[in-house]
Amino acid sequence: MKSNQFKLSGLSCEACTKIIKKRVERLPDISGVNVDVQGNLEIMANRNLDKSEVITALKDTDYKVF
């Protein structure tokens, strides 16, 4: 199991975290997602995730990965 860490911007409430979690969980090989309002995103997966995969998962939202 690998822990993939990313930083996000654009979050303002708990609803934001739920949207992000729902979208990221759709990626292949994901076993868990933790996200907080401060923009800390941790994705547990069976592989290393590329930043571009997270960007694609959050496409058409106001959330940015950096």
DSSP file (Angstrom, degrees, kcal/mol; ACC not computed):
  #  RESIDUE AA STRUCTURE BP1 BP2  ACC     N-H-->O    O-->H-N    N-H-->O    O-->H-N    TCO  KAPPA ALPHA  PHI   PSI    X-CA   Y-CA   Z-CA
    1    1 A M              0   0    0      0, 0.0     2,-0.4     0, 0.0    45,-0.2   0.000 360.0 360.0 360.0 131.3    0.0    0.0    0.0
    2    2 A K  E     -A   45   0A   0     43,-3.5    43,-2.4    45,-0.2     2,-0.6  -0.893 360.0-142.1-113.4 141.0    1.4    3.4   -1.0
    3    3 A S  E     -A   44   0A   0     -2,-0.4     2,-0.5    41,-0.2    41,-0.2  -0.908  16.8-164.5-101.7 116.5    0.5    6.7    0.5
    4    4 A N  E     -A   43   0A   0     39,-2.9    39,-2.8    -2,-0.6     2,-0.4  -0.903   6.2-157.7-104.4 123.8    0.3    9.5   -2.1
    5    5 A Q  E     +A   42   0A   0     -2,-0.5     2,-0.3    37,-0.2    37,-0.2  -0.862  16.8 167.1-108.5 133.6    0.3   13.0   -0.7
    6    6 A F  E     -A   41   0A   0     35,-2.8    35,-2.7    -2,-0.4     2,-0.4  -0.952  27.0-135.1-138.0 158.3   -1.0   16.1   -2.6
    7    7 A K  E     -A   40   0A   0     -2,-0.3    59,-2.6    33,-0.2     2,-0.3  -0.958  24.1-167.5-115.7 134.4   -1.8   19.7   -1.7
    8    8 A L  E     -C   65   0B   0     31,-2.9     2,-0.3    -2,-0.4    57,-0.2  -0.829   8.3-159.6-119.8 156.8   -5.1   21.3   -2.9
    9    9 A S  E     +C   64   0B   0     55,-1.9    55,-1.9    -2,-0.3     3,-0.1  -0.913  65.1  55.5-127.4 160.9   -6.4   24.8   -3.1
   10   10 A G        +     0   0    0      1,-0.3     2,-0.3    -2,-0.3    52,-0.1   0.405  67.7 133.5 101.3  -0.9  -10.0   26.0   -3.4
   11   11 A L        +     0   0    0     26,-0.1    -1,-0.3     1,-0.1     3,-0.1  -0.614  16.6 159.8 -84.0 141.9  -11.6   24.2   -0.5
   12   12 A S        +     0   0    0      1,-0.3     2,-0.3    -2,-0.3    -1,-0.1   0.477  59.7   8.5-134.9 -10.6  -13.8   26.2    1.8
   13   13 A C  S >> S-     0   0    0     23,-0.1     4,-1.1     1,-0.1     3,-0.5  -0.945  81.4 -85.8-160.3 177.6  -16.0   23.7    3.7
   14   14 A E  H 3> S+     0   0    0     -2,-0.3     4,-1.8     1,-0.2     5,-0.1   0.804 119.7  63.9 -65.5 -29.6  -16.7   20.0    4.5
   15   15 A A  H 3> S+     0   0    0      1,-0.2     4,-2.1     2,-0.2    -1,-0.2   0.882  98.7  56.0 -61.5 -36.3  -18.8   19.7    1.4
   16   16 A C  H <> S+     0   0    0     -3,-0.5     4,-2.4     1,-0.2    -1,-0.2   0.924 105.7  50.4 -59.5 -44.7  -15.7   20.4   -0.6
   17   17 A T  H  X S+     0   0    0     -4,-1.1     4,-2.6     1,-0.2    -1,-0.2   0.878 109.0  51.7 -63.7 -37.2  -13.9   17.5    1.0
   18   18 A K  H  X S+     0   0    0     -4,-1.8     4,-2.3     2,-0.2    -1,-0.2   0.897 109.7  48.9 -67.1 -40.2  -16.8   15.1    0.2
   19   19 A I  H  X S+     0   0    0     -4,-2.1     4,-2.2     2,-0.2    -2,-0.2   0.939 113.6  46.7 -62.7 -47.3  -16.8   16.1   -3.5
   20   20 A I  H  X S+     0   0    0     -4,-2.4     4,-2.8     1,-0.2     5,-0.3   0.937 112.5  49.4 -61.0 -48.0  -13.0   15.6   -3.7
   21   21 A K  H  X S+     0   0    0     -4,-2.6     4,-2.3     1,-0.2    -1,-0.2   0.922 110.5  50.5 -58.9 -45.8  -13.2   12.3   -1.9
   22   22 A K  H  < S+     0   0    0     -4,-2.3     4,-0.4     1,-0.2    -1,-0.2   0.903 114.5  43.5 -60.1 -43.1  -16.0   11.0   -4.1
   23   23 A R  H >< S+     0   0    0     -4,-2.2     3,-0.9     1,-0.2     4,-0.3   0.909 114.6  47.9 -70.9 -42.6  -14.1   11.9   -7.3
   24   24 A V  H >< S+     0   0    0     -4,-2.8     3,-1.8     1,-0.2    -2,-0.2   0.852 101.9  64.0 -69.8 -33.7  -10.7   10.6   -6.3
   25   25 A E  T 3< S+     0   0    0     -4,-2.3    -1,-0.2    -5,-0.3     5,-0.2   0.704  91.4  67.4 -63.1 -17.8  -12.1    7.3   -5.1
   26   26 A R  T <  S+     0   0    0     -3,-0.9    -1,-0.3    -4,-0.4    -2,-0.2   0.648  77.6 103.3 -76.1 -15.4  -13.2    6.6   -8.7
   27   27 A L  S X  S-     0   0    0     -3,-1.8     3,-0.9    -4,-0.3     2,-0.0  -0.343  86.3 -93.3 -65.2 150.3   -9.5    6.3   -9.7
   28   28 A P  T 3  S+     0   0    0      0, 0.0    -1,-0.1     0, 0.0    -2,-0.1  -0.340 102.4  13.1 -67.0 145.5   -8.2    2.7  -10.3
   29   29 A D  T 3  S+     0   0    0      1,-0.2    17,-1.7    16,-0.1     2,-0.4   0.686  84.3 149.2  68.3  23.2   -6.5    0.8   -7.4
   30   30 A I  E <   +B   45   0A   0     -3,-0.9    15,-0.3    -5,-0.2    -1,-0.2  -0.744  20.7 172.9 -90.3 131.9   -7.6    3.3   -4.7
   31   31 A S  E     -     0   0A   0     13,-3.0     2,-0.3    -2,-0.4    14,-0.2   0.552  65.7  -0.2-112.0 -12.8   -8.1    1.8   -1.2
   32   32 A G  E     -B   44   0A   0     12,-1.5    12,-2.9     2,-0.0     2,-0.4  -0.938  52.1-157.7-173.0 151.4   -8.7    5.0    0.8
   33   33 A V  E     -B   43   0A   0     -2,-0.3     2,-0.4    10,-0.2    10,-0.2  -0.996   6.5-175.9-138.4 129.7   -8.8    8.8    0.6
   34   34 A N  E     +B   42   0A   0      8,-2.8     8,-3.2    -2,-0.4     2,-0.3  -0.995  13.3 165.1-122.8 131.1   -8.3   11.4    3.4
   35   35 A V  E     -B   41   0A   0     -2,-0.4     2,-0.3     6,-0.2     6,-0.2  -0.997  13.5-164.5-144.4 141.7   -8.8   15.1    2.7
   36   36 A D    >   -     0   0    0      4,-1.4     3,-2.2    -2,-0.3     4,-0.2  -0.815  38.1-104.3-124.0 167.8   -9.2   18.1    5.0
   37   37 A V  T 3  S+     0   0    0      1,-0.3   -26,-0.1    -2,-0.3    -1,-0.0   0.725 116.2  67.2 -63.5 -22.2  -10.4   21.7    4.5
   38   38 A Q  T 3  S-     0   0    0      2,-0.1    -1,-0.3   -29,-0.0   -30,-0.1   0.567 120.2-106.5 -74.5  -8.2   -6.8   22.9    4.7
   39   39 A G    <   +     0   0    0     -3,-2.2   -31,-2.9     1,-0.3     2,-0.6   0.630  69.2 146.3  94.9  14.6   -6.2   21.1    1.4
   40   40 A N  E     -A    7   0A   0    -33,-0.2    -4,-1.4    -4,-0.2     2,-0.5  -0.769  25.7-171.8 -86.4 121.7   -4.2   18.1    2.5
   41   41 A L  E     -AB   6  35A   0    -35,-2.7   -35,-2.8    -2,-0.6     2,-0.5  -0.965   8.9-177.8-119.4 124.0   -5.0   15.1    0.3
   42   42 A E  E     -AB   5  34A   0     -8,-3.2    -8,-2.8    -2,-0.5     2,-0.5  -0.987   4.8-170.2-121.0 126.8   -3.8   11.6    1.1
   43   43 A I  E     -AB   4  33A   0    -39,-2.8   -39,-2.9    -2,-0.5     2,-0.5  -0.970   9.7-153.6-120.1 121.0   -4.6    8.8   -1.3
   44   44 A M  E     +AB   3  32A   0    -12,-2.9   -13,-3.0    -2,-0.5   -12,-1.5  -0.823  32.3 152.9 -93.0 127.7   -3.9    5.2   -0.3
   45   45 A A  E     -AB   2  30A   0    -43,-2.4   -43,-3.5    -2,-0.5   -15,-0.2  -0.936  58.2-111.5-148.9 167.4   -3.4    3.0   -3.4
   46   46 A N  S    S+     0   0    0    -17,-1.7     2,-0.3    -2,-0.3   -16,-0.1   0.331 102.6  27.0 -83.1   6.9   -1.7   -0.1   -4.6
   47   47 A R  S    S-     0   0    0    -18,-0.3     2,-0.4   -45,-0.2   -45,-0.2  -0.948  96.3 -80.7-155.7 170.4    0.6    2.1   -6.8
   48   48 A N        -     0   0    0     -2,-0.3     2,-0.3    -4,-0.1    -2,-0.1  -0.683  45.7-140.6 -79.7 133.5    2.1    5.5   -7.0
   49   49 A L        -     0   0    0     -2,-0.4     2,-0.3    -6,-0.1    -6,-0.0  -0.746   7.7-131.4 -95.9 143.3   -0.3    8.1   -8.4
   50   50 A D    >>  -     0   0    0     -2,-0.3     3,-1.3     1,-0.1     4,-1.1  -0.704  18.9-123.4 -89.5 144.5    0.7   10.8  -10.8
   51   51 A K  H 3> S+     0   0    0     -2,-0.3     4,-2.4     1,-0.3     3,-0.3   0.842 110.8  63.2 -54.1 -35.9   -0.4   14.3  -10.1
   52   52 A S  H 3> S+     0   0    0      1,-0.2     4,-2.3     2,-0.2    -1,-0.3   0.814  96.7  57.3 -62.9 -30.5   -2.1   14.4  -13.5
   53   53 A E  H <> S+     0   0    0     -3,-1.3     4,-2.1     2,-0.2    -1,-0.2   0.902 108.9  45.0 -65.6 -40.7   -4.5   11.7  -12.5
   54   54 A V  H  X S+     0   0    0     -4,-1.1     4,-1.7    -3,-0.3    -2,-0.2   0.903 111.4  53.0 -69.4 -41.6   -5.7   13.8   -9.5
   55   55 A I  H  < S+     0   0    0     -4,-2.4    -2,-0.2     1,-0.2    -1,-0.2   0.922 110.8  47.6 -58.2 -44.6   -5.9   16.8  -11.8
   56   56 A T  H >< S+     0   0    0     -4,-2.3     3,-1.3     1,-0.2    -1,-0.2   0.895 108.6  54.0 -64.4 -40.8   -8.1   14.9  -14.2
   57   57 A A  H 3< S+     0   0    0     -4,-2.1    -1,-0.2     1,-0.3    -2,-0.2   0.821 113.3  43.4 -62.7 -30.8  -10.3   13.5  -11.4
   58   58 A L  T >< S+     0   0    0     -4,-1.7     3,-1.2    -3,-0.2     5,-0.3   0.241  84.2 138.0-100.4  12.4  -10.9   17.1  -10.2
   59   59 A K  T <   +     0   0    0     -3,-1.3     3,-0.1     1,-0.2    -3,-0.1  -0.243  67.1  25.1 -56.6 145.7  -11.5   18.5  -13.7
   60   60 A D  T 3  S+     0   0    0      1,-0.3     2,-0.3     3,-0.0    -1,-0.2   0.691 105.1 100.0  68.4  20.8  -14.4   20.9  -14.0
   61   61 A T  S <  S-     0   0    0     -3,-1.2    -1,-0.3     2,-0.2    -3,-0.1  -0.753  83.0-116.4-120.8 174.8  -14.2   21.9  -10.3
   62   62 A D  S    S+     0   0    0     -2,-0.3     2,-0.4   -52,-0.1    -3,-0.1   0.384  81.1 109.8 -89.8   2.8  -12.6   24.9   -8.5
   63   63 A Y        -     0   0    0     -5,-0.3     2,-0.4   -53,-0.1    -2,-0.2  -0.662  51.6-163.0 -87.3 132.5  -10.0   22.7   -6.8
   64   64 A K  E     -C    9   0B   0    -55,-1.9   -55,-1.9    -2,-0.4     2,-0.5  -0.911  10.2-142.5-117.1 141.0   -6.4   22.9   -7.9
   65   65 A V  E      C    8   0B   0     -2,-0.4   -57,-0.2   -57,-0.2   -10,-0.0  -0.865 360.0 360.0-100.7 130.6   -3.6   20.4   -7.3
   66   66 A F              0   0    0    -59,-2.6   -58,-0.2    -2,-0.5    -1,-0.1   0.344 360.0 360.0-142.8 360.0   -0.1   21.8   -6.6
